[in-house]
Amino acid sequence: MIEIIEFKTGEKIEVNTPKDLKEILKYCNPSMMRHYKAQLPMLDIKGFGEAIEIKRIGITNE
């Protein structure tokens, strides 16, 4: 489960699955996308709308 802060209201939203997160991000404009990307540094989010892709970034010890 991930908690993010909603762009317009500032309320916390619980996101349980990647599909739920995709539904939230699918309608974002670039400004909103920056807001959510800043809260989710462990995810690589690319694209907009229906073509959005979300990948988990692995942590490596080099």
N, CA, C, O and CB atoms as a CASP TS submission, in Angstrom:
PFRMAT TS
TARGET T0000
AUTHOR 0000-0000-0000
METHOD Language model
MODEL 1
PARENT N/A
ATOM      1  N   MET     1       0.837  -1.182   0.000  1.00  0.00           N
ATOM      2  CA  MET     1       0.000   0.000   0.000  1.00  0.00           C
ATOM      3  C   MET     1       0.883   1.248   0.000  1.00  0.00           C
ATOM      4  O   MET     1       1.875   1.319   0.726  1.00  0.00           O
ATOM      5  CB  MET     1      -0.953  -0.003   1.217  1.00  0.00           C
ATOM      6  N   ILE     2       0.520   2.204  -0.801  1.00  0.00           N
ATOM      7  CA  ILE     2       1.224   3.481  -0.894  1.00  0.00           C
ATOM      8  C   ILE     2       0.226   4.587  -0.570  1.00  0.00           C
ATOM      9  O   ILE     2      -0.923   4.545  -1.008  1.00  0.00           O
ATOM     10  CB  ILE     2       1.862   3.687  -2.321  1.00  0.00           C
ATOM     11  N   GLU     3       0.670   5.568   0.195  1.00  0.00           N
ATOM     12  CA  GLU     3      -0.161   6.745   0.454  1.00  0.00           C
ATOM     13  C   GLU     3       0.403   7.912  -0.338  1.00  0.00           C
ATOM     14  O   GLU     3       1.599   8.199  -0.277  1.00  0.00           O
ATOM     15  CB  GLU     3      -0.218   7.082   1.981  1.00  0.00           C
ATOM     16  N   ILE     4      -0.467   8.580  -1.083  1.00  0.00           N
ATOM     17  CA  ILE     4      -0.065   9.778  -1.809  1.00  0.00           C
ATOM     18  C   ILE     4      -1.018  10.906  -1.442  1.00  0.00           C
ATOM     19  O   ILE     4      -2.139  10.672  -0.991  1.00  0.00           O
ATOM     20  CB  ILE     4      -0.055   9.531  -3.350  1.00  0.00           C
ATOM     21  N   ILE     5      -0.556  12.120  -1.643  1.00  0.00           N
ATOM     22  CA  ILE     5      -1.380  13.290  -1.353  1.00  0.00           C
ATOM     23  C   ILE     5      -2.023  13.756  -2.649  1.00  0.00           C
ATOM     24  O   ILE     5      -1.337  14.008  -3.640  1.00  0.00           O
ATOM     25  CB  ILE     5      -0.538  14.435  -0.702  1.00  0.00           C
ATOM     26  N   GLU     6      -3.332  13.867  -2.635  1.00  0.00           N
ATOM     27  CA  GLU     6      -4.100  14.259  -3.815  1.00  0.00           C
ATOM     28  C   GLU     6      -3.755  15.689  -4.210  1.00  0.00           C
ATOM     29  O   GLU     6      -3.605  16.553  -3.347  1.00  0.00           O
ATOM     30  CB  GLU     6      -5.617  14.122  -3.553  1.00  0.00           C
ATOM     31  N   PHE     7      -3.629  15.939  -5.495  1.00  0.00           N
ATOM     32  CA  PHE     7      -3.166  17.219  -6.036  1.00  0.00           C
ATOM     33  C   PHE     7      -4.089  18.383  -5.679  1.00  0.00           C
ATOM     34  O   PHE     7      -3.617  19.413  -5.199  1.00  0.00           O
ATOM     35  CB  PHE     7      -3.037  17.123  -7.538  1.00  0.00           C
ATOM     36  N   LYS     8      -5.368  18.239  -5.899  1.00  0.00           N
ATOM     37  CA  LYS     8      -6.302  19.360  -5.733  1.00  0.00           C
ATOM     38  C   LYS     8      -6.715  19.601  -4.286  1.00  0.00           C
ATOM     39  O   LYS     8      -6.790  20.750  -3.850  1.00  0.00           O
ATOM     40  CB  LYS     8      -7.531  19.119  -6.559  1.00  0.00           C
ATOM     41  N   THR     9      -6.985  18.527  -3.531  1.00  0.00           N
ATOM     42  CA  THR     9      -7.538  18.685  -2.185  1.00  0.00           C
ATOM     43  C   THR     9      -6.499  18.599  -1.077  1.00  0.00           C
ATOM     44  O   THR     9      -6.730  19.102   0.022  1.00  0.00           O
ATOM     45  CB  THR     9      -8.583  17.650  -1.951  1.00  0.00           C
ATOM     46  N   GLY    10      -5.358  17.971  -1.348  1.00  0.00           N
ATOM     47  CA  GLY    10      -4.343  17.786  -0.317  1.00  0.00           C
ATOM     48  C   GLY    10      -4.654  16.633   0.625  1.00  0.00           C
ATOM     49  O   GLY    10      -3.966  16.456   1.630  1.00  0.00           O
ATOM     50  N   GLU    11      -5.676  15.849   0.318  1.00  0.00           N
ATOM     51  CA  GLU    11      -6.041  14.702   1.146  1.00  0.00           C
ATOM     52  C   GLU    11      -5.159  13.504   0.810  1.00  0.00           C
ATOM     53  O   GLU    11      -4.687  13.369  -0.319  1.00  0.00           O
ATOM     54  CB  GLU    11      -7.528  14.343   0.955  1.00  0.00           C
ATOM     55  N   LYS    12      -4.940  12.633   1.803  1.00  0.00           N
ATOM     56  CA  LYS    12      -4.176  11.409   1.576  1.00  0.00           C
ATOM     57  C   LYS    12      -5.058  10.379   0.888  1.00  0.00           C
ATOM     58  O   LYS    12      -6.226  10.199   1.234  1.00  0.00           O
ATOM     59  CB  LYS    12      -3.621  10.848   2.906  1.00  0.00           C
ATOM     60  N   ILE    13      -4.468   9.707  -0.097  1.00  0.00           N
ATOM     61  CA  ILE    13      -5.155   8.654  -0.839  1.00  0.00           C
ATOM     62  C   ILE    13      -4.344   7.379  -0.657  1.00  0.00           C
ATOM     63  O   ILE    13      -3.121   7.404  -0.792  1.00  0.00           O
ATOM     64  CB  ILE    13      -5.321   9.022  -2.367  1.00  0.00           C
ATOM     65  N   GLU    14      -5.003   6.269  -0.353  1.00  0.00           N
ATOM     66  CA  GLU    14      -4.334   4.981  -0.262  1.00  0.00           C
ATOM     67  C   GLU    14      -4.446   4.283  -1.609  1.00  0.00           C
ATOM     68  O   GLU    14      -5.534   4.151  -2.169  1.00  0.00           O
ATOM     69  CB  GLU    14      -4.941   4.106   0.874  1.00  0.00           C
ATOM     70  N   VAL    15      -3.299   3.839  -2.118  1.00  0.00           N
ATOM     71  CA  VAL    15      -3.252   3.128  -3.386  1.00  0.00           C
ATOM     72  C   VAL    15      -2.743   1.723  -3.087  1.00  0.00           C
ATOM     73  O   VAL    15      -1.634   1.560  -2.578  1.00  0.00           O
ATOM     74  CB  VAL    15      -2.338   3.868  -4.441  1.00  0.00           C
ATOM     75  N   ASN    16      -3.546   0.709  -3.399  1.00  0.00           N
ATOM     76  CA  ASN    16      -3.198  -0.664  -3.050  1.00  0.00           C
ATOM     77  C   ASN    16      -2.542  -1.444  -4.179  1.00  0.00           C
ATOM     78  O   ASN    16      -1.739  -2.341  -3.919  1.00  0.00           O
ATOM     79  CB  ASN    16      -4.416  -1.384  -2.608  1.00  0.00           C
ATOM     80  N   THR    17      -2.866  -1.123  -5.420  1.00  0.00           N
ATOM     81  CA  THR    17      -2.324  -1.887  -6.546  1.00  0.00           C
ATOM     82  C   THR    17      -1.820  -0.936  -7.626  1.00  0.00           C
ATOM     83  O   THR    17      -2.234   0.222  -7.685  1.00  0.00           O
ATOM     84  CB  THR    17      -3.394  -2.845  -7.126  1.00  0.00           C
ATOM     85  N   PRO    18      -0.927  -1.428  -8.476  1.00  0.00           N
ATOM     86  CA  PRO    18      -0.478  -0.601  -9.603  1.00  0.00           C
ATOM     87  C   PRO    18      -1.633  -0.171 -10.506  1.00  0.00           C
ATOM     88  O   PRO    18      -1.600   0.915 -11.086  1.00  0.00           O
ATOM     89  CB  PRO    18       0.555  -1.358 -10.424  1.00  0.00           C
ATOM     90  N   LYS    19      -2.645  -1.016 -10.624  1.00  0.00           N
ATOM     91  CA  LYS    19      -3.809  -0.676 -11.448  1.00  0.00           C
ATOM     92  C   LYS    19      -4.537   0.541 -10.874  1.00  0.00           C
ATOM     93  O   LYS    19      -4.981   1.410 -11.625  1.00  0.00           O
ATOM     94  CB  LYS    19      -4.775  -1.881 -11.545  1.00  0.00           C
ATOM     95  N   ASP    20      -4.661   0.607  -9.540  1.00  0.00           N
ATOM     96  CA  ASP    20      -5.290   1.765  -8.889  1.00  0.00           C
ATOM     97  C   ASP    20      -4.491   3.036  -9.161  1.00  0.00           C
ATOM     98  O   ASP    20      -5.061   4.088  -9.453  1.00  0.00           O
ATOM     99  CB  ASP    20      -5.414   1.533  -7.365  1.00  0.00           C
ATOM    100  N   LEU    21      -3.170   2.931  -9.064  1.00  0.00           N
ATOM    101  CA  LEU    21      -2.306   4.085  -9.313  1.00  0.00           C
ATOM    102  C   LEU    21      -2.432   4.547 -10.760  1.00  0.00           C
ATOM    103  O   LEU    21      -2.480   5.747 -11.031  1.00  0.00           O
ATOM    104  CB  LEU    21      -0.841   3.744  -8.990  1.00  0.00           C
ATOM    105  N   LYS    22      -2.484   3.597 -11.685  1.00  0.00           N
ATOM    106  CA  LYS    22      -2.649   3.935 -13.103  1.00  0.00           C
ATOM    107  C   LYS    22      -3.944   4.697 -13.344  1.00  0.00           C
ATOM    108  O   LYS    22      -3.972   5.637 -14.139  1.00  0.00           O
ATOM    109  CB  LYS    22      -2.624   2.668 -13.961  1.00  0.00           C
ATOM    110  N   GLU    23      -5.010   4.303 -12.670  1.00  0.00           N
ATOM    111  CA  GLU    23      -6.302   4.980 -12.822  1.00  0.00           C
ATOM    112  C   GLU    23      -6.228   6.432 -12.359  1.00  0.00           C
ATOM    113  O   GLU    23      -6.849   7.308 -12.962  1.00  0.00           O
ATOM    114  CB  GLU    23      -7.387   4.238 -12.036  1.00  0.00           C
ATOM    115  N   ILE    24      -5.474   6.692 -11.293  1.00  0.00           N
ATOM    116  CA  ILE    24      -5.314   8.061 -10.797  1.00  0.00           C
ATOM    117  C   ILE    24      -4.466   8.877 -11.765  1.00  0.00           C
ATOM    118  O   ILE    24      -4.815  10.010 -12.095  1.00  0.00           O
ATOM    119  CB  ILE    24      -4.674   8.062  -9.392  1.00  0.00           C
ATOM    120  N   LEU    25      -3.355   8.305 -12.219  1.00  0.00           N
ATOM    121  CA  LEU    25      -2.401   9.045 -13.049  1.00  0.00           C
ATOM    122  C   LEU    25      -2.854   9.216 -14.492  1.00  0.00           C
ATOM    123  O   LEU    25      -2.362  10.103 -15.190  1.00  0.00           O
ATOM    124  CB  LEU    25      -1.074   8.350 -13.029  1.00  0.00           C
ATOM    125  N   LYS    26      -3.766   8.396 -14.942  1.00  0.00           N
ATOM    126  CA  LYS    26      -4.197   8.418 -16.341  1.00  0.00           C
ATOM    127  C   LYS    26      -4.819   9.755 -16.746  1.00  0.00           C
ATOM    128  O   LYS    26      -4.766  10.118 -17.921  1.00  0.00           O
ATOM    129  CB  LYS    26      -5.190   7.303 -16.588  1.00  0.00           C
ATOM    130  N   TYR    27      -5.404  10.490 -15.808  1.00  0.00           N
ATOM    131  CA  TYR    27      -6.071  11.750 -16.118  1.00  0.00           C
ATOM    132  C   TYR    27      -5.252  12.976 -15.724  1.00  0.00           C
ATOM    133  O   TYR    27      -5.775  14.090 -15.725  1.00  0.00           O
ATOM    134  CB  TYR    27      -7.404  11.797 -15.430  1.00  0.00           C
ATOM    135  N   CYS    28      -3.974  12.789 -15.386  1.00  0.00           N
ATOM    136  CA  CYS    28      -3.131  13.895 -14.921  1.00  0.00           C
ATOM    137  C   CYS    28      -2.575  14.727 -16.066  1.00  0.00           C
ATOM    138  O   CYS    28      -2.232  14.202 -17.125  1.00  0.00           O
ATOM    139  CB  CYS    28      -1.988  13.361 -14.087  1.00  0.00           C
ATOM    140  N   ASN    29      -2.491  16.039 -15.836  1.00  0.00           N
ATOM    141  CA  ASN    29      -1.766  16.908 -16.754  1.00  0.00           C
ATOM    142  C   ASN    29      -0.298  16.933 -16.297  1.00  0.00           C
ATOM    143  O   ASN    29       0.003  16.397 -15.231  1.00  0.00           O
ATOM    144  CB  ASN    29      -2.392  18.368 -16.789  1.00  0.00           C
ATOM    145  N   PRO    30       0.622  17.533 -17.062  1.00  0.00           N
ATOM    146  CA  PRO    30       2.042  17.515 -16.682  1.00  0.00           C
ATOM    147  C   PRO    30       2.338  18.068 -15.287  1.00  0.00           C
ATOM    148  O   PRO    30       3.208  17.539 -14.595  1.00  0.00           O
ATOM    149  CB  PRO    30       2.824  18.295 -17.680  1.00  0.00           C
ATOM    150  N   SER    31       1.645  19.102 -14.867  1.00  0.00           N
ATOM    151  CA  SER    31       1.871  19.669 -13.539  1.00  0.00           C
ATOM    152  C   SER    31       1.471  18.682 -12.441  1.00  0.00           C
ATOM    153  O   SER    31       2.189  18.511 -11.455  1.00  0.00           O
ATOM    154  CB  SER    31       1.088  20.978 -13.380  1.00  0.00           C
ATOM    155  N   MET    32       0.336  18.045 -12.621  1.00  0.00           N
ATOM    156  CA  MET    32      -0.114  17.046 -11.654  1.00  0.00           C
ATOM    157  C   MET    32       0.834  15.851 -11.635  1.00  0.00           C
ATOM    158  O   MET    32       1.113  15.295 -10.573  1.00  0.00           O
ATOM    159  CB  MET    32      -1.544  16.586 -11.980  1.00  0.00           C
ATOM    160  N   MET    33       1.328  15.457 -12.805  1.00  0.00           N
ATOM    161  CA  MET    33       2.238  14.314 -12.895  1.00  0.00           C
ATOM    162  C   MET    33       3.521  14.588 -12.117  1.00  0.00           C
ATOM    163  O   MET    33       4.027  13.703 -11.426  1.00  0.00           O
ATOM    164  CB  MET    33       2.565  13.996 -14.366  1.00  0.00           C
ATOM    165  N   ARG    34       4.055  15.812 -12.223  1.00  0.00           N
ATOM    166  CA  ARG    34       5.257  16.175 -11.449  1.00  0.00           C
ATOM    167  C   ARG    34       4.983  16.063  -9.956  1.00  0.00           C
ATOM    168  O   ARG    34       5.832  15.585  -9.204  1.00  0.00           O
ATOM    169  CB  ARG    34       5.722  17.612 -11.796  1.00  0.00           C
ATOM    170  N   HIS    35       3.812  16.496  -9.523  1.00  0.00           N
ATOM    171  CA  HIS    35       3.407  16.425  -8.115  1.00  0.00           C
ATOM    172  C   HIS    35       3.434  14.974  -7.622  1.00  0.00           C
ATOM    173  O   HIS    35       3.958  14.695  -6.544  1.00  0.00           O
ATOM    174  CB  HIS    35       1.993  17.031  -7.926  1.00  0.00           C
ATOM    175  N   TYR    36       2.879  14.066  -8.397  1.00  0.00           N
ATOM    176  CA  TYR    36       2.825  12.663  -7.987  1.00  0.00           C
ATOM    177  C   TYR    36       4.183  11.978  -8.121  1.00  0.00           C
ATOM    178  O   TYR    36       4.539  11.159  -7.273  1.00  0.00           O
ATOM    179  CB  TYR    36       1.788  11.917  -8.814  1.00  0.00           C
ATOM    180  N   LYS    37       4.945  12.294  -9.163  1.00  0.00           N
ATOM    181  CA  LYS    37       6.276  11.698  -9.327  1.00  0.00           C
ATOM    182  C   LYS    37       7.192  12.063  -8.167  1.00  0.00           C
ATOM    183  O   LYS    37       8.004  11.241  -7.742  1.00  0.00           O
ATOM    184  CB  LYS    37       6.904  12.150 -10.648  1.00  0.00           C
ATOM    185  N   ALA    38       7.074  13.275  -7.651  1.00  0.00           N
ATOM    186  CA  ALA    38       7.896  13.709  -6.516  1.00  0.00           C
ATOM    187  C   ALA    38       7.584  12.883  -5.265  1.00  0.00           C
ATOM    188  O   ALA    38       8.459  12.688  -4.422  1.00  0.00           O
ATOM    189  CB  ALA    38       7.669  15.208  -6.230  1.00  0.00           C
ATOM    190  N   GLN    39       6.363  12.404  -5.139  1.00  0.00           N
ATOM    191  CA  GLN    39       5.970  11.591  -3.989  1.00  0.00           C
ATOM    192  C   GLN    39       6.327  10.117  -4.155  1.00  0.00           C
ATOM    193  O   GLN    39       6.310   9.361  -3.183  1.00  0.00           O
ATOM    194  CB  GLN    39       4.488  11.726  -3.752  1.00  0.00           C
ATOM    195  N   LEU    40       6.649   9.708  -5.374  1.00  0.00           N
ATOM    196  CA  LEU    40       6.892   8.298  -5.673  1.00  0.00           C
ATOM    197  C   LEU    40       8.265   8.093  -6.311  1.00  0.00           C
ATOM    198  O   LEU    40       8.345   7.636  -7.451  1.00  0.00           O
ATOM    199  CB  LEU    40       5.800   7.757  -6.596  1.00  0.00           C
ATOM    200  N   PRO    41       9.354   8.424  -5.596  1.00  0.00           N
ATOM    201  CA  PRO    41      10.684   8.312  -6.206  1.00  0.00           C
ATOM    202  C   PRO    41      11.093   6.872  -6.502  1.00  0.00           C
ATOM    203  O   PRO    41      12.012   6.650  -7.291  1.00  0.00           O
ATOM    204  CB  PRO    41      11.710   8.943  -5.305  1.00  0.00           C
ATOM    205  N   MET    42      10.428   5.881  -5.881  1.00  0.00           N
ATOM    206  CA  MET    42      10.765   4.483  -6.097  1.00  0.00           C
ATOM    207  C   MET    42      10.130   3.904  -7.359  1.00  0.00           C
ATOM    208  O   MET    42      10.347   2.738  -7.691  1.00  0.00           O
ATOM    209  CB  MET    42      10.346   3.675  -4.907  1.00  0.00           C
ATOM    210  N   LEU    43       9.344   4.723  -8.060  1.00  0.00           N
ATOM    211  CA  LEU    43       8.685   4.280  -9.283  1.00  0.00           C
ATOM    212  C   LEU    43       9.144   5.107 -10.475  1.00  0.00           C
ATOM    213  O   LEU    43       9.345   6.317 -10.369  1.00  0.00           O
ATOM    214  CB  LEU    43       7.165   4.366  -9.135  1.00  0.00           C
ATOM    215  N   ASP    44       9.304   4.440 -11.605  1.00  0.00           N
ATOM    216  CA  ASP    44       9.620   5.109 -12.862  1.00  0.00           C
ATOM    217  C   ASP    44       8.307   5.219 -13.634  1.00  0.00           C
ATOM    218  O   ASP    44       7.768   4.216 -14.101  1.00  0.00           O
ATOM    219  CB  ASP    44      10.730   4.326 -13.692  1.00  0.00           C
ATOM    220  N   ILE    45       7.798   6.439 -13.764  1.00  0.00           N
ATOM    221  CA  ILE    45       6.507   6.672 -14.412  1.00  0.00           C
ATOM    222  C   ILE    45       6.762   7.378 -15.736  1.00  0.00           C
ATOM    223  O   ILE    45       7.350   8.458 -15.777  1.00  0.00           O
ATOM    224  CB  ILE    45       5.548   7.516 -13.499  1.00  0.00           C
ATOM    225  N   LYS    46       6.306   6.743 -16.827  1.00  0.00           N
ATOM    226  CA  LYS    46       6.503   7.306 -18.163  1.00  0.00           C
ATOM    227  C   LYS    46       5.182   7.351 -18.901  1.00  0.00           C
ATOM    228  O   LYS    46       4.315   6.498 -18.705  1.00  0.00           O
ATOM    229  CB  LYS    46       7.536   6.489 -18.961  1.00  0.00           C
ATOM    230  N   GLY    47       5.036   8.355 -19.753  1.00  0.00           N
ATOM    231  CA  GLY    47       3.861   8.465 -20.596  1.00  0.00           C
ATOM    232  C   GLY    47       2.712   9.203 -19.928  1.00  0.00           C
ATOM    233  O   GLY    47       2.796   9.605 -18.768  1.00  0.00           O
ATOM    234  N   PHE    48       1.638   9.369 -20.688  1.00  0.00           N
ATOM    235  CA  PHE    48       0.432  10.046 -20.211  1.00  0.00           C
ATOM    236  C   PHE    48      -0.794   9.292 -20.693  1.00  0.00           C
ATOM    237  O   PHE    48      -0.728   8.550 -21.673  1.00  0.00           O
ATOM    238  CB  PHE    48       0.391  11.518 -20.693  1.00  0.00           C
ATOM    239  N   GLY    49      -1.898   9.478 -20.014  1.00  0.00           N
ATOM    240  CA  GLY    49      -3.171   8.892 -20.434  1.00  0.00           C
ATOM    241  C   GLY    49      -3.159   7.375 -20.423  1.00  0.00           C
ATOM    242  O   GLY    49      -2.611   6.760 -19.509  1.00  0.00           O
ATOM    243  N   GLU    50      -3.756   6.778 -21.426  1.00  0.00           N
ATOM    244  CA  GLU    50      -3.859   5.321 -21.519  1.00  0.00           C
ATOM    245  C   GLU    50      -2.501   4.653 -21.718  1.00  0.00           C
ATOM    246  O   GLU    50      -2.351   3.469 -21.415  1.00  0.00           O
ATOM    247  CB  GLU    50      -4.784   4.939 -22.656  1.00  0.00           C
ATOM    248  N   ALA    51      -1.510   5.389 -22.223  1.00  0.00           N
ATOM    249  CA  ALA    51      -0.196   4.823 -22.524  1.00  0.00           C
ATOM    250  C   ALA    51       0.775   4.891 -21.347  1.00  0.00           C
ATOM    251  O   ALA    51       1.967   4.645 -21.532  1.00  0.00           O
ATOM    252  CB  ALA    51       0.402   5.538 -23.704  1.00  0.00           C
ATOM    253  N   ILE    52       0.307   5.213 -20.158  1.00  0.00           N
ATOM    254  CA  ILE    52       1.187   5.367 -19.005  1.00  0.00           C
ATOM    255  C   ILE    52       1.805   4.022 -18.616  1.00  0.00           C
ATOM    256  O   ILE    52       1.136   2.989 -18.628  1.00  0.00           O
ATOM    257  CB  ILE    52       0.414   5.965 -17.815  1.00  0.00           C
ATOM    258  N   GLU    53       3.099   4.056 -18.272  1.00  0.00           N
ATOM    259  CA  GLU    53       3.823   2.869 -17.834  1.00  0.00           C
ATOM    260  C   GLU    53       4.412   3.142 -16.464  1.00  0.00           C
ATOM    261  O   GLU    53       4.963   4.216 -16.223  1.00  0.00           O
ATOM    262  CB  GLU    53       4.934   2.475 -18.850  1.00  0.00           C
ATOM    263  N   ILE    54       4.298   2.172 -15.564  1.00  0.00           N
ATOM    264  CA  ILE    54       4.832   2.304 -14.212  1.00  0.00           C
ATOM    265  C   ILE    54       5.748   1.120 -13.944  1.00  0.00           C
ATOM    266  O   ILE    54       5.340  -0.034 -14.080  1.00  0.00           O
ATOM    267  CB  ILE    54       3.688   2.382 -13.151  1.00  0.00           C
ATOM    268  N   LYS    55       6.997   1.413 -13.560  1.00  0.00           N
ATOM    269  CA  LYS    55       7.958   0.363 -13.226  1.00  0.00           C
ATOM    270  C   LYS    55       8.584   0.685 -11.881  1.00  0.00           C
ATOM    271  O   LYS    55       8.834   1.848 -11.564  1.00  0.00           O
ATOM    272  CB  LYS    55       9.052   0.224 -14.327  1.00  0.00           C
ATOM    273  N   ARG    56       8.834  -0.343 -11.099  1.00  0.00           N
ATOM    274  CA  ARG    56       9.500  -0.169  -9.810  1.00  0.00           C
ATOM    275  C   ARG    56      11.000  -0.086 -10.048  1.00  0.00           C
ATOM    276  O   ARG    56      11.565  -0.888 -10.792  1.00  0.00           O
ATOM    277  CB  ARG    56       9.154  -1.336  -8.829  1.00  0.00           C
ATOM    278  N   ILE    57      11.640   0.888  -9.416  1.00  0.00           N
ATOM    279  CA  ILE    57      13.083   1.062  -9.536  1.00  0.00           C
ATOM    280  C   ILE    57      13.737   0.261  -8.426  1.00  0.00           C
ATOM    281  O   ILE    57      13.424   0.445  -7.250  1.00  0.00           O
ATOM    282  CB  ILE    57      13.492   2.573  -9.466  1.00  0.00           C
ATOM    283  N   GLY    58      14.648  -0.627  -8.801  1.00  0.00           N
ATOM    284  CA  GLY    58      15.355  -1.431  -7.811  1.00  0.00           C
ATOM    285  C   GLY    58      16.498  -0.653  -7.190  1.00  0.00           C
ATOM    286  O   GLY    58      17.077   0.231  -7.821  1.00  0.00           O
ATOM    287  N   ILE    59      16.813  -0.983  -5.962  1.00  0.00           N
ATOM    288  CA  ILE    59      17.924  -0.345  -5.260  1.00  0.00           C
ATOM    289  C   ILE    59      19.126  -1.263  -5.375  1.00  0.00           C
ATOM    290  O   ILE    59      19.050  -2.442  -5.029  1.00  0.00           O
ATOM    291  CB  ILE    59      17.571  -0.054  -3.757  1.00  0.00           C
ATOM    292  N   THR    60      20.229  -0.728  -5.857  1.00  0.00           N
ATOM    293  CA  THR    60      21.443  -1.526  -6.000  1.00  0.00           C
ATOM    294  C   THR    60      22.527  -0.981  -5.095  1.00  0.00           C
ATOM    295  O   THR    60      22.607   0.226  -4.866  1.00  0.00           O
ATOM    296  CB  THR    60      21.921  -1.542  -7.460  1.00  0.00           C
ATOM    297  N   ASN    61      23.354  -1.861  -4.585  1.00  0.00           N
ATOM    298  CA  ASN    61      24.484  -1.469  -3.746  1.00  0.00           C
ATOM    299  C   ASN    61      25.756  -1.650  -4.557  1.00  0.00           C
ATOM    300  O   ASN    61      26.267  -2.765  -4.667  1.00  0.00           O
ATOM    301  CB  ASN    61      24.536  -2.304  -2.421  1.00  0.00           C
ATOM    302  N   GLU    62      26.262  -0.589  -5.116  1.00  0.00           N
ATOM    303  CA  GLU    62      27.471  -0.663  -5.939  1.00  0.00           C
ATOM    304  C   GLU    62      28.612   0.009  -5.245  1.00  0.00           C
ATOM    305  O   GLU    62      29.720   0.052  -5.779  1.00  0.00           O
ATOM    306  CB  GLU    62      27.249  -0.033  -7.304  1.00  0.00           C
TER
END
